[in-house]
Amino acid sequence: MDILSETIAAIRTANPTSGMFVRHAPWGRSYPIVPGTGFHVVLQGSCWVLTPAGESIALGAGDVLLMPRGADHLLADDPGTPITEIARPGEPREIVGPGPRTALLCGAYALGGRRGHPMLDELPEFIHLPARPGRHPALRSAVDLLAGELSEPRPGSDAVVPALLDALLLFALRAWFDEQAAARAAGWAGAFTDPAVAMTLRAIHEAPEKNWTVPELSELAGVSRATLARRFTATVGEPPLAYVTRWRMLTAARLLRETDTPLAGIARKVGYQSEFAFAKAFKREYSLAPGQYRRAIDAPDVIAV
C-alpha cells in the first residue's frame, strides 16, 4: 500500500458518515465543531462558507471543501443571509423556499481519534478544491459518481456510496498535495516527492517491527544521516525515529480496533519484545492501557449533515 493510503487507513477509526440536504434560498446554517474531518460537496447550485476567522469562501457546483480538524463554520446561500439552522442529525432533507436550489453532500471522516498524525496536523483548517475544467479529473469523477448515486439511488448504492466517500477523501488529499508540490511548498507535499524521505517512510510503514536506526534508514535512502534527518524532519514534521514510534503506536491501535490479535502478538508486530514494554509505551501515547483502548469506543459520533 502507498504512503497516503496507509496513513489514512492507520488513523481512520470508523466509516465516514454523510447526508445530503437541499435548501432553497434564503437559508443559513451553523456547523459546530466535528470530531473528525468534515467535508462539503456542492452537488447543485452554490453557497458561501463563513469561517471563524471571518473569511468568506464561495462554493460552486462540483466544489469540495474539507475541514481536516472539523472546524466550526457557517454555510449560507449568501454572506448576508441570517443563520436560522444548526446542523444536527435527523433534520429534514429538503426545505423549500422561494429562491434558487442548492444541494450538498455533507459529513465527516473519523480520523485521528486519540492520536493524530503529522500529515493531518499540518493541513489548513479549510481546504477548498474548486471544480475547474481540466484540474484533478479523478476528484471530479468521484464527485460526479457520488452525485449520480445520491440523486438516483440504484441497487448496490448502499455499498457504492461509502466506497466513493473513501475515494473522495483520497482524491481530495492527493489534489491538495499535488497543488502544494507544484508550488514547492514545505511539509508532507515534499515528503511524497522527496525520494529519500518517501523511501524512508515506506520502509517504516512496511516493517514497524524492525529495530530501525538512523544509519540503517539513511543507507536505505541513499543519503547521509545528517541529510536524511534534516530532510525528513523538515517535511514529515518530526525526526525519523520519533516517527518510527508514532507509526508503531498507530499500527498497534489499528490492530487493537480491527483484530482480535492477543496483546503479545501485537507487541511483536510493532517491534516490542515484551507485552509489558509495549503496554507501557502504548499507555504513554494514548493514556490508556492497550486492553482498555480495545474495549473503549475510540471514534465519537459525528454530525452527518
C-alpha positions in Angstrom: 0.0 0.0 0.0 1.3 3.5 -0.8 2.1 6.1 2.0 -1.0 8.1 1.7 -3.4 5.1 1.7 -1.5 3.5 4.6 -1.6 6.7 6.6 -5.4 7.2 6.2 -6.0 3.5 7.0 -4.0 3.8 10.2 -5.7 6.9 11.5 -9.2 6.0 10.4 -11.3 4.9 13.4 -14.7 4.3 11.8 -16.6 4.5 8.5 -17.5 8.0 7.2 -20.9 9.4 7.9 -22.7 11.6 5.4 -26.1 13.1 4.5 -27.5 15.0 1.6 -29.5 18.2 2.1 -31.4 20.5 -0.2 -32.2 24.1 0.6 -33.9 26.9 -1.4 -32.6 30.5 -0.8 -32.7 32.2 1.6 -31.0 29.8 4.0 -28.2 29.8 6.6 -26.8 27.0 8.7 -24.3 26.8 11.6 -22.0 23.8 11.7 -20.5 23.1 15.2 -17.0 21.5 15.5 -17.0 17.9 14.2 -14.8 15.3 16.0 -13.2 14.3 12.7 -12.5 15.6 9.2 -15.6 17.3 7.9 -16.5 17.8 4.3 -19.0 19.5 1.9 -19.5 18.7 -1.7 -21.8 21.0 -3.7 -23.9 18.8 -6.0 -26.1 21.6 -7.4 -26.3 25.4 -7.1 -23.9 27.5 -5.0 -23.4 28.8 -1.4 -20.9 30.5 0.8 -18.8 29.3 3.7 -18.1 31.8 6.5 -15.1 30.8 8.7 -14.5 31.8 12.4 -11.6 33.9 11.1 -14.0 36.0 9.1 -13.1 34.5 5.7 -15.8 34.1 3.1 -15.4 31.2 0.6 -17.7 30.9 -2.5 -18.6 27.4 -3.4 -20.0 26.3 -6.8 -21.3 23.1 -8.2 -18.7 20.4 -8.1 -16.6 22.1 -5.4 -15.2 20.2 -2.5 -14.4 21.7 0.9 -12.5 19.8 3.6 -12.2 20.7 7.2 -9.3 18.5 8.3 -9.8 19.1 12.0 -13.6 19.6 11.9 -13.6 23.3 12.3 -16.9 25.1 13.1 -18.3 27.3 10.3 -21.4 28.8 8.8 -22.9 27.9 5.4 -25.4 30.1 3.6 -26.8 31.0 0.2 -25.4 34.5 0.7 -22.9 36.0 3.2 -25.7 38.4 4.4 -28.3 35.8 5.0 -29.2 35.3 8.7 -28.3 31.9 10.2 -31.5 30.1 11.2 -30.5 26.4 11.4 -27.9 24.4 13.4 -26.7 21.3 11.6 -27.7 18.1 13.5 -28.7 14.5 12.7 -32.4 13.9 11.9 -33.1 17.1 10.0 -35.4 17.2 7.0 -33.6 16.5 3.8 -35.2 19.3 1.9 -36.8 22.6 2.9 -38.4 24.5 0.0 -38.2 28.2 -0.4 -38.7 31.0 -3.0 -35.1 31.2 -4.2 -32.5 29.0 -6.1 -32.0 25.4 -5.1 -28.7 24.2 -3.6 -27.9 20.5 -2.9 -24.9 19.5 -0.8 -23.4 16.3 0.5 -22.1 16.9 3.9 -20.5 14.6 6.5 -17.3 13.6 8.3 -14.5 11.1 8.3 -13.5 9.6 11.7 -9.8 10.3 11.5 -7.2 10.7 14.3 -9.0 9.6 17.4 -6.8 9.9 20.5 -3.6 10.0 18.5 -3.1 12.3 15.5 -0.7 12.2 12.6 1.6 15.0 11.4 0.2 14.7 7.8 -3.3 15.7 9.1 -1.9 18.1 11.7 -0.2 20.3 9.1 -3.2 20.8 6.8 -5.0 24.2 6.9 -8.4 24.5 8.7 -10.2 24.7 5.4 -9.2 23.2 2.0 -11.2 24.4 -0.9 -10.9 22.4 -4.2 -12.8 24.2 -6.9 -14.3 22.3 -9.8 -12.1 23.8 -12.5 -12.1 22.3 -16.0 -9.1 20.0 -16.5 -8.0 20.1 -12.9 -8.0 17.0 -10.8 -10.1 14.8 -13.1 -10.1 11.8 -10.6 -11.7 14.1 -7.9 -14.2 15.4 -10.4 -15.2 11.9 -11.4 -15.7 10.9 -7.8 -17.9 13.9 -7.2 -19.9 13.1 -10.4 -20.4 9.5 -9.4 -21.5 10.5 -5.8 -24.0 13.0 -7.3 -25.4 10.3 -9.5 -25.8 7.7 -6.8 -27.4 10.1 -4.4 -29.8 11.7 -6.8 -30.9 8.4 -8.3 -30.2 5.5 -5.9 -30.0 2.1 -7.6 -29.4 -1.4 -6.4 -26.0 -1.5 -4.7 -25.9 2.2 -3.8 -25.6 1.4 -0.1 -22.3 -0.3 -0.9 -21.1 2.1 -3.6 -21.6 5.4 -1.7 -19.2 4.5 1.3 -16.6 3.4 -1.2 -17.0 6.6 -3.2 -16.7 8.6 0.1 -13.4 6.8 0.8 -12.2 7.6 -2.7 -13.3 11.2 -2.4 -11.1 11.8 0.7 -8.0 10.3 -1.0 -8.6 12.1 -4.3 -9.1 15.4 -2.4 -5.9 15.0 -0.3 -4.0 13.9 -3.4 -5.2 17.1 -5.2 -4.2 19.3 -2.3 -0.7 17.7 -2.0 -0.2 17.9 -5.8 -1.0 21.6 -5.7 1.4 22.2 -2.8 4.1 20.2 -4.5 3.7 22.3 -7.7 4.0 25.4 -5.6 7.1 23.9 -3.9 5.5 24.1 -0.5 7.2 22.5 2.5 5.7 19.8 4.6 4.1 16.5 3.6 3.8 17.5 0.0 7.6 17.5 0.0 7.7 14.1 1.8 5.8 12.5 -1.0 8.1 13.9 -3.7 11.5 13.7 -1.9 12.8 10.2 -2.9 14.9 9.8 0.2 12.1 10.7 2.6 9.5 8.7 0.7 11.8 5.6 0.7 12.3 6.0 4.5 8.5 6.3 5.1 7.8 3.2 3.0 10.4 1.3 4.9 9.0 2.3 8.3 5.4 1.6 7.2 6.3 -1.8 5.8 8.3 -3.0 8.8 7.3 -1.2 12.0 8.6 -4.3 13.9 12.2 -3.7 12.8 14.6 -2.1 15.2 15.3 0.9 12.9 18.4 3.1 13.3 19.1 6.3 11.5 22.3 4.8 9.9 20.1 1.9 8.5 17.5 4.3 7.2 20.0 6.7 5.6 21.8 3.8 3.9 18.4 2.6 2.5 17.5 6.1 1.4 21.0 6.6 -0.2 21.8 9.8 1.6 23.9 10.7 4.7 22.5 10.5 8.2 22.6 14.3 8.6 20.8 14.8 5.2 18.1 12.3 6.0 17.5 13.7 9.5 17.3 17.3 8.1 15.0 16.5 5.1 12.8 14.0 7.0 12.2 16.4 9.9 11.6 19.4 7.5 8.9 17.5 5.6 7.4 15.0 8.0 7.5 17.3 11.0 9.5 15.1 13.4 12.8 13.1 13.3 12.9 9.6 11.7 13.0 7.6 15.0 10.2 9.7 16.5 8.1 8.8 13.5 9.0 5.1 13.9 7.5 5.3 17.4 4.4 7.1 16.2 3.8 4.6 13.4 4.3 1.7 15.7 1.6 3.1 18.1 -0.8 3.9 15.2 -0.3 0.4 13.8 -0.9 -1.1 17.3 -4.1 1.0 17.8 -5.4 -0.2 14.4 -4.7 -3.8 15.3 -6.5 -3.3 18.6 -9.5 -1.8 16.9 -9.8 -4.1 13.9 -8.5 -7.5 15.1 -8.6 -10.0 18.0 -4.8 -10.5 18.0 -3.5 -11.1 21.5 -1.6 -8.2 23.1 1.6 -10.2 22.9 1.2 -10.7 19.2 0.5 -7.1 18.6 3.6 -6.2 20.7 5.8 -8.3 18.4 4.2 -6.9 15.2 5.2 -3.4 16.3 8.7 -4.1 17.5 8.4 -4.8 21.2 9.8 -8.0 22.7 7.6 -8.0 25.7 4.0 -7.2 26.3 4.9 -5.1 29.3 7.2 -2.8 27.3 4.6 -2.5 24.6 1.8 -1.7 27.1 4.0 1.0 28.8 4.8 2.7 25.5 1.2 2.5 24.3 -0.2 4.0 27.6 2.3 6.8 27.3 0.9 7.7 23.9 -2.8 7.1 24.4 -3.3 7.5 28.2 -4.9 4.1 28.1 -3.6 0.6 28.5 -4.0 -1.5 25.3 -6.7 -3.6 26.8 -8.7 -0.6 27.9 -8.2 1.0 24.5 -9.6 -2.1 22.8 -12.7 -2.0 25.0 -13.2 1.7 24.6 -15.1 3.5 21.7 -12.3 5.4 20.1 -14.5 7.2 17.5 -17.2 9.6 18.8 -20.4 10.2 16.9 -20.1 12.7 14.1 -22.6 15.1 12.6 -23.8 13.8 9.3 -25.2 17.0 7.7 
